[in-house]
Amino acid sequence: MSQLGNLDTESAKEIIKLLSEVSKDKLVIIVTHNYQQVEKFVTRKIKMHDGKIVEDKIIKSVDSSKITLNEVNYKNLTFFNKIRLGVRNTFNIFMKFFLLTCVFLFITISVISEYATFKKQEHLVEISGYCPFFYNTEEKRIIIKKNDKSFFTDEDYEKIANIDNVKHIVENDVLLDSSVSFINPENHIYINRFN
């Protein structure tokens, strides 16, 4: 399929001659508003108006016995050739490659930023969140208990105090932080127990 409307007269003649040579063993369709330009090479004329065929006329019959078809056997592309073709097509139009890279980077940075913001918010909620037993919810605080749920002895406290990075130990912290709140329609009583 070819459009000749944008070519000068000499270039159009050369293209038409070339298409005539190609048409000896291939189907060539020329779309044109200037039928006289291609009239001597045409074997079939199809005229269209408003998307409908209004004329379909065979100008010259083609002897198909004289046409020799050359069968082309295409080999499968090797992995290396696929990579080479992909890289060539990627960098073929620099502006397209540049814009696609910018879009990809924008989407990637947006997703990472959104995820980082979500994780930061989650962390802030964890360190300043609500605990039914303790008011002190700072992130450096560690609460421990025994697997057998027995009470800690003085010996246990001593072993814990000897561990690196243990700044201090608060025994019976649940008792220090525990509070009670009573609400009724007339009164609001809040009791907080500190040492």
The 8 nearest C-alpha neighbors of each residue, nearest first, counted from 0:
[[1, 28, 29, 27, 30, 2, 26, 18],
 [0, 2, 29, 30, 3, 28, 31, 27],
 [1, 3, 30, 4, 31, 29, 0, 5],
 [2, 4, 6, 5, 11, 1, 31, 30],
 [5, 3, 6, 2, 31, 32, 33, 7],
 [4, 6, 3, 7, 2, 11, 8, 10],
 [7, 5, 3, 11, 4, 10, 8, 9],
 [6, 8, 10, 9, 11, 5, 4, 3],
 [9, 7, 11, 10, 12, 6, 13, 36],
 [10, 8, 12, 11, 7, 13, 6, 14],
 [9, 11, 13, 12, 7, 8, 6, 14],
 [10, 12, 14, 8, 9, 13, 6, 3],
 [13, 11, 15, 9, 10, 14, 16, 8],
 [12, 14, 10, 16, 11, 15, 17, 9],
 [13, 15, 17, 11, 16, 12, 18, 10],
 [14, 16, 18, 12, 17, 13, 19, 11],
 [17, 15, 19, 13, 18, 14, 12, 20],
 [16, 18, 14, 20, 19, 15, 13, 21],
 [19, 17, 21, 15, 20, 16, 22, 14],
 [18, 20, 16, 22, 17, 21, 15, 40],
 [21, 19, 17, 18, 22, 23, 16, 24],
 [20, 22, 18, 19, 23, 25, 17, 24],
 [21, 23, 25, 19, 24, 20, 27, 26],
 [24, 22, 21, 20, 25, 19, 66, 26],
 [25, 23, 22, 66, 21, 68, 67, 26],
 [26, 24, 22, 23, 21, 27, 68, 20],
 [25, 27, 22, 28, 24, 21, 23, 0],
 [28, 26, 22, 25, 0, 29, 18, 21],
 [29, 27, 0, 30, 26, 1, 22, 18],
 [30, 28, 1, 0, 31, 27, 2, 3],
 [29, 31, 2, 1, 28, 0, 32, 3],
 [30, 32, 33, 29, 2, 34, 3, 4],
 [31, 33, 34, 30, 4, 35, 3, 36],
 [34, 32, 31, 35, 36, 37, 4, 3],
 [33, 35, 36, 37, 38, 32, 31, 30],
 [36, 34, 38, 37, 33, 39, 32, 31],
 [35, 37, 34, 33, 38, 12, 39, 11],
 [38, 36, 35, 34, 40, 39, 41, 15],
 [37, 39, 35, 41, 40, 34, 36, 42],
 [38, 40, 37, 41, 35, 36, 42, 34],
 [41, 39, 38, 37, 19, 42, 15, 16],
 [40, 42, 38, 43, 39, 37, 58, 44],
 [43, 41, 59, 58, 57, 60, 40, 44],
 [44, 42, 57, 58, 41, 56, 45, 59],
 [43, 45, 56, 55, 57, 46, 58, 41],
 [46, 44, 55, 54, 56, 47, 43, 52],
 [45, 47, 54, 53, 52, 55, 44, 48],
 [48, 46, 52, 51, 53, 50, 45, 49],
 [47, 49, 51, 50, 52, 53, 46, 54],
 [50, 48, 51, 47, 52, 53, 46, 54],
 [49, 51, 48, 47, 52, 53, 46, 45],
 [52, 50, 47, 48, 49, 53, 46, 54],
 [51, 53, 47, 54, 46, 48, 50, 45],
 [52, 54, 47, 46, 51, 48, 55, 45],
 [55, 53, 46, 45, 52, 56, 47, 44],
 [54, 56, 45, 44, 46, 57, 53, 52],
 [55, 57, 44, 43, 58, 54, 45, 46],
 [56, 58, 43, 59, 42, 44, 60, 55],
 [57, 59, 42, 43, 56, 60, 44, 41],
 [60, 58, 42, 57, 61, 43, 41, 56],
 [59, 61, 62, 42, 58, 57, 43, 63],
 [60, 62, 63, 59, 42, 65, 64, 66],
 [63, 61, 64, 65, 60, 66, 59, 23],
 [62, 64, 66, 65, 61, 67, 60, 24],
 [65, 63, 62, 66, 67, 61, 68, 24],
 [66, 64, 63, 62, 67, 61, 23, 24],
 [67, 65, 63, 64, 24, 68, 23, 62],
 [68, 66, 65, 69, 24, 64, 63, 23],
 [67, 69, 70, 66, 24, 25, 71, 65],
 [68, 70, 71, 67, 24, 72, 66, 25],
 [71, 69, 68, 72, 67, 73, 24, 25],
 [70, 72, 73, 69, 68, 74, 67, 75],
 [73, 71, 74, 70, 69, 75, 76, 68],
 [74, 72, 71, 75, 76, 70, 77, 69],
 [73, 75, 76, 72, 77, 71, 80, 78],
 [74, 76, 77, 73, 78, 72, 80, 81],
 [77, 75, 80, 81, 74, 78, 79, 73],
 [76, 78, 80, 79, 81, 75, 74, 82],
 [77, 79, 81, 80, 82, 76, 83, 75],
 [78, 80, 82, 77, 81, 83, 76, 84],
 [81, 79, 83, 77, 82, 78, 84, 76],
 [82, 80, 78, 84, 79, 83, 85, 76],
 [83, 81, 85, 79, 80, 84, 86, 78],
 [82, 84, 80, 86, 81, 85, 87, 79],
 [85, 83, 87, 81, 82, 86, 80, 88],
 [84, 86, 82, 88, 83, 87, 89, 81],
 [87, 85, 89, 83, 88, 84, 82, 90],
 [88, 86, 84, 89, 90, 85, 91, 83],
 [87, 89, 91, 85, 86, 90, 84, 92],
 [90, 88, 86, 87, 91, 85, 96, 92],
 [89, 91, 87, 92, 88, 93, 96, 86],
 [90, 92, 88, 89, 87, 93, 96, 86],
 [93, 91, 95, 90, 94, 96, 89, 88],
 [92, 94, 96, 95, 90, 97, 91, 89],
 [93, 95, 97, 96, 92, 98, 99, 90],
 [96, 94, 98, 97, 93, 92, 99, 90],
 [95, 97, 93, 99, 94, 98, 100, 90],
 [98, 96, 94, 100, 95, 99, 93, 101],
 [97, 99, 101, 95, 100, 96, 94, 102],
 [100, 98, 102, 96, 101, 97, 103, 95],
 [99, 101, 103, 97, 98, 102, 104, 96],
 [102, 100, 98, 104, 99, 103, 105, 97],
 [103, 101, 105, 99, 100, 104, 106, 98],
 [102, 104, 100, 106, 101, 105, 99, 107],
 [105, 103, 107, 101, 106, 102, 108, 100],
 [106, 104, 102, 108, 103, 107, 109, 101],
 [107, 105, 109, 103, 104, 108, 110, 102],
 [106, 108, 104, 110, 109, 105, 103, 111],
 [107, 109, 111, 105, 110, 106, 112, 104],
 [110, 108, 106, 112, 107, 111, 105, 113],
 [109, 111, 113, 107, 112, 108, 114, 106],
 [110, 112, 114, 108, 113, 109, 115, 107],
 [113, 111, 115, 109, 114, 110, 108, 116],
 [112, 114, 116, 110, 111, 115, 109, 117],
 [113, 115, 117, 111, 112, 116, 110, 118],
 [116, 114, 112, 118, 117, 113, 111, 119],
 [117, 115, 119, 113, 114, 118, 112, 120],
 [116, 118, 114, 120, 115, 119, 121, 113],
 [119, 117, 121, 115, 120, 116, 122, 114],
 [120, 118, 122, 116, 121, 117, 115, 123],
 [121, 119, 123, 117, 122, 118, 124, 116],
 [120, 122, 118, 124, 119, 123, 117, 125],
 [121, 123, 125, 119, 120, 124, 118, 126],
 [124, 122, 120, 126, 125, 121, 127, 119],
 [123, 125, 128, 121, 127, 122, 126, 120],
 [126, 124, 122, 128, 123, 127, 121, 138],
 [127, 125, 123, 138, 137, 124, 128, 136],
 [128, 126, 124, 125, 136, 123, 137, 129],
 [127, 129, 124, 125, 126, 130, 136, 123],
 [128, 130, 131, 127, 136, 134, 125, 133],
 [129, 131, 132, 133, 128, 134, 136, 135],
 [130, 132, 133, 129, 134, 177, 178, 176],
 [131, 133, 130, 177, 173, 176, 134, 178],
 [134, 132, 176, 135, 130, 131, 173, 136],
 [135, 133, 136, 176, 130, 132, 129, 131],
 [134, 136, 133, 137, 140, 176, 130, 127],
 [137, 135, 126, 134, 127, 138, 133, 140],
 [136, 138, 126, 139, 140, 135, 127, 125],
 [137, 139, 126, 140, 136, 141, 125, 127],
 [140, 138, 137, 141, 136, 126, 165, 142],
 [139, 141, 138, 137, 142, 136, 135, 126],
 [142, 140, 143, 139, 138, 137, 136, 165],
 [141, 143, 140, 144, 172, 169, 139, 168],
 [144, 142, 141, 145, 146, 140, 159, 151],
 [145, 143, 146, 148, 142, 151, 149, 150],
 [144, 146, 148, 147, 149, 143, 150, 151],
 [145, 147, 148, 144, 149, 143, 150, 151],
 [146, 148, 145, 149, 144, 150, 151, 143],
 [149, 147, 145, 146, 150, 144, 151, 143],
 [148, 150, 147, 145, 151, 146, 144, 152],
 [151, 149, 152, 148, 145, 144, 147, 155],
 [152, 150, 155, 149, 153, 156, 145, 154],
 [151, 153, 155, 154, 150, 156, 157, 149],
 [152, 154, 156, 155, 157, 151, 158, 150],
 [153, 155, 157, 152, 156, 158, 151, 159],
 [156, 154, 152, 158, 157, 153, 151, 159],
 [157, 155, 153, 159, 154, 158, 160, 152],
 [156, 158, 154, 160, 155, 159, 153, 161],
 [159, 157, 155, 161, 160, 156, 154, 162],
 [158, 160, 156, 161, 157, 162, 155, 165],
 [161, 159, 157, 158, 162, 156, 165, 168],
 [162, 160, 158, 159, 157, 163, 165, 156],
 [161, 163, 159, 160, 165, 164, 158, 157],
 [162, 164, 165, 161, 160, 166, 159, 158],
 [165, 163, 166, 162, 161, 160, 167, 159],
 [166, 164, 163, 167, 162, 160, 159, 161],
 [167, 165, 164, 168, 160, 163, 162, 161],
 [166, 168, 165, 169, 160, 164, 159, 170],
 [169, 167, 170, 160, 166, 165, 156, 159],
 [168, 170, 172, 171, 167, 175, 156, 173],
 [169, 171, 172, 168, 156, 173, 151, 175],
 [172, 170, 173, 174, 169, 175, 176, 151],
 [173, 171, 175, 174, 170, 169, 176, 133],
 [172, 174, 176, 171, 175, 177, 132, 133],
 [173, 175, 177, 172, 176, 171, 192, 193],
 [176, 174, 172, 193, 173, 177, 192, 194],
 [177, 175, 173, 133, 174, 172, 134, 178],
 [176, 178, 174, 173, 175, 192, 132, 191],
 [179, 177, 191, 190, 192, 176, 180, 189],
 [178, 180, 190, 189, 191, 181, 177, 188],
 [179, 181, 189, 188, 190, 182, 178, 187],
 [182, 180, 188, 187, 189, 183, 179, 186],
 [183, 181, 187, 186, 188, 180, 184, 185],
 [182, 184, 186, 185, 187, 181, 188, 180],
 [185, 183, 186, 182, 187, 181, 188, 180],
 [184, 186, 183, 187, 182, 188, 181, 189],
 [187, 185, 183, 184, 182, 188, 181, 189],
 [186, 188, 182, 181, 183, 189, 185, 180],
 [187, 189, 181, 180, 186, 182, 190, 179],
 [188, 190, 180, 179, 181, 191, 187, 178],
 [191, 189, 179, 178, 180, 192, 188, 181],
 [190, 192, 178, 179, 177, 193, 189, 176],
 [191, 193, 178, 175, 177, 190, 176, 194],
 [194, 192, 175, 191, 176, 174, 177, 178],
 [193, 175, 192, 174, 176, 172, 191, 171]]
